[in-house]
Amino acid sequence: MPAEKPSTDPKRKRSFGGVVSALVCLALLALAAYFFFAPAPERETSQKAPPPPPVLTTEVEEVVWDETVRALGTVRANEQAMLAPKITERVTKVNFESGQHVKEGDLLVQLNDAEQQAQLQEMQASLDERSRQLERVRSVEDSGALSRSVIDEEVSRYNMARAQVDLAKARVEDRRIYAPFDGVVGLRDVSPGELVEAGDDLIEIIDLTPVKVDFTVPERHFAQLQPGQKISARAEAYPDRIFEGEVRSVSPRIDPISRAAQARAFVPNADFALRPGMLLVVELNFGSKTVRAVPESALSPIGDQQFIYRVTAEGTAERVPVQIGRRLKGMAEILEGLESGETIVTHGHRAREGQPVNVLTEEQVFTRSSDS
């Protein structure tokens, strides 16, 4: 009996393929259900926290600081004038040299006054004549030989003659230029024979004993600055020399822009070392003051505001806004924000608000540096 051949009926092939596809789908569904309903494996719910940043700390100290204020000052002459003639005339004599020291009343420049001298002599002769005539009239006044009106007329003529003499003398003096005070004259720019006009700058004279020093101080020191306050000053031209002086006057107003007050001191200058226009560094000492101070390395500026990280009792960092005052030798004065004895971070500002910190000693820092 012949063997049975496989069936080639297309209907049977399609039925077999559908059964296989159904079985594959069921398997995939079962696998998905397993993963969906099966308990998930335990996952790590928290990451390992980073170690606290190492920091160096110190305490807010109370230190005694000298109340020393430094300011820039400008030297000014005690007296200074530019001498000029009152009239237009030719120079006949010059009695000074450049940089010469002169005394008050010294004749510096003589202008041509020949005509005025002649007028003065004429007026003086007329005055002498009126003086003699008045004496003759008064000699017979008691005898009654002359009326009172005649005597008064002679007195009037004498007074007019004397006024004419005074006017002639004034015209002579207008042609002379004198030193108005003791001082040093500037560069000589005039010569005999030169024609000068009224108002021309001829001679500069400066009084340098003493000199004035103008400077400004911050508003917060205005109440402490009083006449009589001692100052010391240094000039770049004399680096090893200190000039002592005294405050003479303080401006009654505060500059609304700089918030500073202007003061003026007088400094002796017997050897004429200081000259007008020099720049001086002025120091004023207002005594001693106890202040709260921290190292400048503790400051963390953000914009115009200064912050300091304070270490709390729990060992965390706390950022505190502070108001600082003066700075001196690496220290900063704390006006507001911290109290004496509080612990602050001086190095290691990577700490953040509320973050624990690892406070190191200087020995530990040195050891770590050596090991590295």
TASUL-V641368 format. One record per pair of residues at least 24 apart in sequence whose C-alpha atoms are under 10 Angstrom apart, sorted by the first residue. I is the first residue (numbers start at 1). GAP is how many residues later the second one is. D is the distance in whole Angstrom. If there is no record, write none. Layout:
# TASUL-V641368
I:GAP:D, I:GAP:D
This chain:
# TASUL-V641368
51:305:9, 51:306:9, 51:307:8, 52:264:9, 52:298:10, 52:299:8, 52:303:7, 52:304:6, 52:305:5, 52:306:5, 52:307:9, 53:295:7, 53:296:9, 53:297:7, 53:298:6, 53:299:9, 53:302:9, 53:303:8, 53:304:5, 53:305:6, 53:306:8, 53:307:10, 54:293:9, 54:294:7, 54:295:9, 54:296:9, 54:297:8, 54:302:10, 54:303:6, 54:304:5, 54:305:6, 54:306:6, 54:307:10, 54:311:9, 55:289:10, 55:290:6, 55:291:7, 55:292:6, 55:293:5, 55:294:7, 55:295:9, 55:296:8, 55:302:7, 55:303:6, 55:304:5, 55:305:6, 55:306:9, 55:310:9, 56:242:10, 56:288:8, 56:289:6, 56:290:6, 56:291:5, 56:292:7, 56:293:9, 56:301:10, 56:302:9, 56:303:6, 56:304:6, 56:305:7, 56:306:8, 56:309:9, 57:241:9, 57:252:10, 57:253:9, 57:254:8, 57:286:6, 57:287:5, 57:288:4, 57:289:5, 57:290:7, 57:291:9, 57:302:7, 57:303:8, 57:304:8, 57:305:10, 58:236:8, 58:237:9, 58:240:9, 58:252:10, 58:253:10, 58:283:9, 58:284:8, 58:285:6, 58:286:6, 58:287:7, 58:288:7, 58:289:10, 58:303:10, 59:234:9, 59:235:8, 59:236:10, 59:251:10, 59:252:10, 59:280:9, 59:281:7, 59:282:5, 59:283:5, 59:284:4, 59:285:6, 59:286:9, 59:287:9, 60:232:7, 60:233:6, 60:234:6, 60:235:9, 60:250:10, 60:273:10, 60:274:9, 60:278:8, 60:279:7, 60:280:5, 60:281:5, 60:282:5, 60:283:7, 60:284:7, 61:229:10, 61:230:8, 61:231:6, 61:232:5, 61:233:7, 61:234:10, 61:272:10, 61:273:10, 61:278:9, 61:279:6, 61:280:6, 61:281:9, 61:282:10, 62:227:10, 62:228:6, 62:229:5, 62:230:5, 62:231:6, 62:232:9, 62:271:10, 62:272:10, 62:277:9, 62:278:6, 62:279:8, 63:226:8, 63:227:6, 63:228:6, 63:229:6, 63:230:7, 63:231:10, 63:270:9, 64:224:6, 64:225:6, 64:226:4, 64:227:6, 64:228:9, 64:229:10, 65:222:9, 65:223:6, 65:224:5, 65:225:6, 65:226:7, 65:227:10, 65:228:10, 65:263:9, 65:268:10, 66:219:7, 66:220:7, 66:221:6, 66:222:4, 66:223:6, 66:224:9, 66:262:10, 67:154:10, 67:217:8, 67:218:6, 67:219:5, 67:220:5, 67:221:5, 67:222:6, 67:223:10, 67:259:10, 68:215:7, 68:216:5, 68:217:4, 68:218:6, 68:219:8, 68:220:9, 69:148:8, 69:149:9, 69:152:9, 69:162:10, 69:213:8, 69:214:6, 69:215:5, 69:216:7, 69:217:8, 69:257:10, 70:145:10, 70:146:9, 70:147:8, 70:148:10, 70:161:10, 70:162:10, 70:163:9, 70:211:7, 70:212:6, 70:213:5, 70:214:7, 70:215:9, 71:143:10, 71:144:6, 71:145:6, 71:146:7, 71:147:9, 71:162:9, 71:209:8, 71:210:6, 71:211:5, 71:212:7, 71:213:8, 72:141:10, 72:142:8, 72:143:6, 72:144:7, 72:145:9, 72:161:9, 72:162:10, 72:207:7, 72:208:6, 72:209:5, 72:210:6, 72:211:9, 73:139:10, 73:140:6, 73:141:5, 73:142:4, 73:143:7, 73:160:9, 73:161:10, 73:162:10, 73:189:10, 73:190:9, 73:191:9, 73:192:9, 73:204:10, 73:205:8, 73:206:6, 73:207:5, 73:208:6, 73:209:6, 73:210:10, 74:138:8, 74:139:5, 74:140:5, 74:141:7, 74:190:10, 74:201:10, 74:202:8, 74:203:6, 74:204:6, 74:205:5, 74:206:6, 74:207:9, 74:208:9, 75:133:10, 75:136:7, 75:137:6, 75:138:5, 75:139:7, 75:140:9, 75:189:10, 75:190:10, 75:191:9, 75:192:9, 75:199:7, 75:200:7, 75:201:5, 75:202:5, 75:203:5, 75:204:7, 75:205:7, 76:130:10, 76:131:10, 76:132:9, 76:134:10, 76:135:6, 76:136:5, 76:137:6, 76:138:7, 76:188:10, 76:190:10, 76:198:9, 76:199:7, 76:200:5, 76:201:6, 76:202:8, 77:106:10, 77:128:10, 77:129:6, 77:130:6, 77:131:6, 77:132:8, 77:133:8, 77:134:5, 77:135:6, 77:136:9, 77:189:10, 77:197:9, 77:198:7, 77:199:6, 77:200:9, 78:105:10, 78:128:8, 78:129:5, 78:130:6, 78:131:7, 78:132:6, 78:133:5, 78:134:6, 78:135:9, 78:188:8, 78:189:10, 78:198:9, 79:101:10, 79:102:8, 79:103:9, 79:104:8, 79:126:8, 79:127:6, 79:128:5, 79:129:8, 79:130:9, 79:131:9, 79:132:8, 79:133:9, 80:100:10, 80:101:9, 80:103:9, 80:104:10, 80:105:10, 80:124:8, 80:125:6, 80:126:4, 80:127:6, 80:128:9, 80:196:10, 81:98:10, 81:99:8, 81:100:9, 81:104:10, 81:122:8, 81:123:6, 81:124:6, 81:125:7, 81:126:9, 82:103:10, 82:104:10, 82:117:10, 82:118:9, 82:119:6, 82:120:7, 82:121:6, 82:122:4, 82:123:6, 82:124:9, 83:25:10, 83:94:8, 83:95:9, 83:96:9, 83:97:9, 83:116:9, 83:117:8, 83:118:6, 83:119:6, 83:120:5, 83:121:6, 83:122:8, 84:93:8, 84:112:9, 84:113:9, 84:114:7, 84:115:5, 84:116:5, 84:117:5, 84:118:5, 84:119:7, 84:120:9, 85:24:9, 85:25:10, 85:26:9, 85:89:7, 85:90:7, 85:91:8, 85:92:7, 85:111:8, 85:112:7, 85:113:5, 85:114:6, 85:115:7, 85:116:8, 85:117:8, 85:118:10, 86:87:10, 86:88:6, 86:89:8, 86:90:9, 86:91:9, 86:110:10, 86:111:8, 86:112:5, 86:113:6, 86:114:9, 87:24:9, 87:84:10, 87:87:7, 87:88:7, 87:109:8, 87:110:6, 87:111:4, 87:112:8, 87:113:10, 88:24:10, 88:87:9, 88:107:7, 88:108:6, 88:109:4, 88:110:5, 88:111:9, 88:112:9, 89:24:9, 89:86:8, 89:104:10, 89:105:9, 89:106:6, 89:107:6, 89:108:7, 89:109:8, 90:85:9, 90:101:10, 90:102:8, 90:103:6, 90:104:6, 90:105:4, 90:106:6, 90:107:9, 91:84:9, 91:85:10, 91:99:8, 91:100:7, 91:101:5, 91:102:5, 91:103:5, 91:104:6, 91:105:7, 92:83:10, 92:99:8, 92:100:5, 92:101:6, 92:102:8, 92:103:10, 93:83:10, 93:97:10, 93:98:8, 93:99:5, 93:100:8, 93:101:10, 94:83:10, 94:94:9, 94:96:8, 94:97:7, 94:98:6, 94:99:10, 95:97:10, 96:89:8, 96:90:10, 96:91:10, 96:92:8, 96:107:10, 97:88:8, 97:89:8, 97:90:8, 97:91:6, 97:92:10, 98:86:9, 98:87:6, 98:88:6, 98:89:4, 98:90:5, 98:91:9, 98:105:10, 98:106:10, 99:84:9, 99:85:6, 99:86:5, 99:87:5, 99:88:6, 99:89:8, 99:105:10, 99:106:9, 99:107:10, 100:83:8, 100:84:6, 100:85:6, 100:86:8, 100:87:9, 100:88:10, 100:105:10, 101:81:8, 101:82:6, 101:83:4, 101:84:7, 101:85:10, 101:104:9, 101:105:9, 101:106:9, 102:76:10, 102:77:7, 102:78:10, 102:79:8, 102:80:6, 102:81:6, 102:82:6, 102:83:7, 102:103:9, 102:104:10, 102:105:10, 103:75:9, 103:76:7, 103:77:8, 103:78:6, 103:79:4, 103:80:7, 103:81:9, 104:74:8, 104:75:5, 104:76:5, 104:77:4, 104:78:5, 104:79:8, 105:72:9, 105:73:5, 105:74:5, 105:75:6, 105:76:7, 105:77:8, 106:71:9, 106:72:5, 106:73:5, 106:74:8, 106:75:9, 106:76:9, 107:69:7, 107:70:6, 107:71:4, 107:72:7, 107:73:10, 108:68:8, 108:69:6, 108:70:5, 108:71:7, 108:77:10, 108:95:9, 109:66:8, 109:67:6, 109:68:5, 109:69:7, 109:70:10, 109:81:9, 109:82:9, 109:83:9, 109:93:9, 109:94:9, 110:62:10, 110:63:9, 110:64:9, 110:65:6, 110:66:5, 110:67:7, 110:68:9, 110:82:9, 111:61:9, 111:62:10, 111:63:9, 111:64:5, 111:65:6, 111:66:8, 111:81:9, 111:82:9, 111:83:9, 111:84:9, 111:85:9, 112:60:9, 112:63:7, 112:64:9, 112:81:9, 112:83:10, 113:58:8, 113:59:6, 113:60:9, 113:61:9, 113:62:6, 113:63:9, 114:58:9, 115:56:10, 115:57:9, 116:51:10, 116:52:6, 116:53:8, 116:54:9, 116:55:6, 116:56:6, 116:57:9, 116:58:10, 116:59:9, 117:51:8, 117:52:8, 117:54:9, 117:55:7, 118:50:9, 118:54:10, 119:45:9, 119:46:9, 119:48:10, 119:49:6, 119:50:9, 119:52:9, 119:53:9, 120:44:8, 120:45:6, 120:46:9, 120:47:8, 120:48:5, 120:49:6, 120:50:10, 120:51:9, 120:52:8, 121:44:8, 121:47:9, 121:48:10, 122:42:10, 122:43:9, 122:46:9, 123:38:7, 123:39:8, 123:40:9, 123:41:6, 123:42:5, 123:43:9, 123:44:9, 123:45:7, 123:46:10, 124:37:8, 124:38:8, 124:40:8, 124:41:6, 124:42:9, 124:44:9, 124:45:10, 125:36:9, 125:40:9, 126:31:10, 126:32:9, 126:34:10, 126:35:6, 126:36:9, 126:38:9, 126:39:9, 127:30:9, 127:31:7, 127:32:9, 127:33:8, 127:34:5, 127:35:6, 127:36:9, 127:37:8, 127:38:7, 128:30:9, 128:33:9, 128:34:9, 129:29:9, 129:32:9, 130:24:8, 130:25:9, 130:26:10, 130:27:7, 130:28:5, 130:29:9, 130:30:9, 130:31:7, 130:32:9, 131:24:9, 131:26:9, 131:27:6, 131:28:9, 131:30:9, 131:31:9, 132:26:9, 133:24:10, 133:25:9, 134:24:7, 177:25:10, 177:26:9, 179:24:9, 179:25:10, 179:26:8, 180:25:9, 181:24:8, 181:25:9, 181:26:7, 182:24:8, 182:25:6, 182:26:9, 182:27:9, 183:24:4, 183:25:7, 183:26:8, 184:24:8, 184:88:10, 206:69:10, 206:70:9, 207:65:10, 207:68:10, 207:69:10, 208:59:10, 208:60:9, 208:61:7, 208:62:8, 208:63:9, 208:64:6, 208:65:9, 208:66:8, 208:67:7, 208:68:8, 209:57:9, 209:58:8, 209:59:6, 209:60:5, 209:61:6, 209:62:9, 209:63:7, 209:65:9, 210:35:10, 210:55:10, 210:56:6, 210:57:6, 210:58:5, 210:59:5, 210:60:7, 210:61:10, 210:62:9, 210:64:9, 211:34:10, 211:54:8, 211:55:6, 211:56:6, 211:57:7, 211:58:6, 211:59:10, 211:61:9, 211:63:7, 211:64:8, 211:65:8, 212:33:9, 212:34:10, 212:35:10, 212:36:9, 212:52:7, 212:53:6, 212:54:5, 212:55:6, 212:56:9, 212:57:10, 212:62:10, 212:63:10, 212:64:9, 213:32:9, 213:33:10, 213:34:9, 213:35:10, 213:50:8, 213:51:6, 213:52:5, 213:53:6, 213:54:7, 213:63:9, 213:64:10, 213:65:9, 213:66:9, 213:67:8, 213:69:9, 214:33:10, 214:35:10, 214:36:10, 214:48:7, 214:49:6, 214:50:5, 214:51:7, 214:52:9, 214:65:10, 214:66:9, 214:68:10, 215:35:10, 215:45:10, 215:46:8, 215:47:6, 215:48:6, 215:49:6, 215:50:8, 215:65:9, 215:66:9, 215:67:8, 216:34:9, 216:35:10, 216:38:10, 216:39:10, 216:42:10, 216:43:10, 216:44:6, 216:45:5, 216:46:4, 216:47:6, 216:48:9, 216:66:10, 217:37:10, 217:41:10, 217:42:9, 217:43:5, 217:44:5, 217:45:7, 217:46:8, 217:67:10, 218:36:9, 218:37:10, 218:40:8, 218:41:6, 218:42:4, 218:43:6, 218:44:9, 219:35:7, 219:36:9, 219:39:9, 219:40:6, 219:41:5, 219:42:6, 219:43:10, 220:39:9, 220:40:8, 220:41:10, 221:39:9, 221:40:9, 221:65:9, 222:28:9, 222:29:10, 222:30:10, 222:31:10, 222:32:9, 222:38:8, 222:39:7, 222:40:9, 222:41:10, 224:61:10, 224:62:7, 225:24:9, 225:25:8, 225:36:9, 225:38:8, 225:59:9, 225:60:10, 225:61:8, 226:24:7, 226:37:9, 227:36:9, 227:37:9, 227:38:9, 228:37:9, 229:36:9, 229:55:8, 229:56:9, 229:57:9, 230:35:9, 230:36:10, 230:53:9, 230:54:7, 230:55:8, 230:56:9, 231:34:8, 231:35:9, 231:36:9, 231:51:7, 231:52:6, 231:53:5, 231:54:7, 232:35:9, 232:48:10, 232:49:8, 232:50:6, 232:51:5, 232:52:7, 232:53:9, 233:34:9, 233:46:10, 233:47:6, 233:48:5, 233:49:4, 233:50:6, 233:51:9, 234:45:9, 234:46:5, 234:47:5, 234:48:7, 234:49:9, 235:38:10, 235:39:8, 235:43:7, 235:44:6, 235:45:5, 235:46:7, 235:47:9, 236:42:9, 236:43:8, 236:44:7, 236:45:9, 237:36:9, 237:37:9, 237:41:9, 237:42:9, 237:43:10, 238:35:9, 238:36:9, 242:40:10, 243:24:7, 243:25:8, 243:26:9, 243:30:10, 243:31:9, 243:37:9, 243:39:9, 244:24:8, 244:25:10, 244:38:10, 244:39:10, 245:24:10, 245:37:10, 246:38:10, 247:37:10, 291:34:10, 291:35:10, 291:41:10, 291:42:7, 291:43:7, 291:44:8, 291:49:9, 292:32:10, 292:33:10, 292:39:10, 292:40:8, 292:41:6, 292:42:5, 292:43:7, 292:44:9, 292:46:8, 292:47:8, 292:48:6, 292:49:9, 293:31:9, 293:32:9, 293:33:9, 293:34:9, 293:35:10, 293:37:10, 293:38:6, 293:39:5, 293:40:4, 293:41:6, 293:42:9, 293:45:10, 293:46:10, 293:47:9, 294:30:10, 294:33:10, 294:36:9, 294:37:6, 294:38:5, 294:39:7, 294:40:7, 294:44:10, 294:46:10, 294:50:9, 294:51:10, 294:52:9, 295:32:9, 295:33:10, 295:34:9, 295:35:6, 295:36:4, 295:37:6, 295:38:9, 295:49:10, 295:50:10, 295:51:7, 296:31:8, 296:32:9, 296:33:9, 296:34:6, 296:35:5, 296:36:6, 296:37:9, 296:50:8, 297:33:8, 297:34:8, 297:35:9, 297:48:9, 297:49:6, 297:50:7, 297:51:10, 297:52:10, 298:33:9, 298:34:9, 298:46:7, 298:47:6, 298:48:4, 298:49:7, 298:50:9, 298:51:8, 299:25:10, 299:33:9, 299:45:10, 299:46:9, 299:47:8, 299:48:10, 299:50:9, 300:46:10, 300:49:8, 307:30:9, 308:29:9, 308:30:9, 308:36:7, 308:37:7, 308:38:9, 308:41:9, 309:34:9, 309:35:6, 309:36:5, 309:37:8, 309:38:10, 309:39:10, 309:40:8, 309:42:8, 309:43:9, 309:44:8, 310:28:9, 310:32:7, 310:33:6, 310:34:4, 310:35:6, 310:36:10, 310:43:10, 311:31:8, 311:32:6, 311:33:6, 311:34:7, 311:43:9, 311:44:10, 311:45:9, 311:46:8, 311:48:9, 312:30:9, 312:31:8, 312:32:9, 312:42:9, 312:44:9, 312:45:10, 313:30:9, 314:40:10, 314:42:8, 314:43:10, 315:39:9, 315:40:8, 315:41:6, 315:42:6, 315:43:8, 315:44:8, 316:35:9, 316:36:9, 316:37:8, 316:38:5, 316:39:5, 316:40:4, 316:41:6, 316:42:9, 317:27:9, 317:28:8, 317:32:9, 317:33:10, 317:34:6, 317:35:6, 317:36:6, 317:37:5, 317:38:6, 317:39:6, 317:40:7, 318:26:9, 318:27:10, 318:33:9, 318:34:8, 318:35:5, 318:36:6, 318:37:8, 318:38:10, 319:25:10, 319:26:10, 319:32:9, 319:33:8, 319:34:6, 319:35:9, 320:24:10, 320:33:10
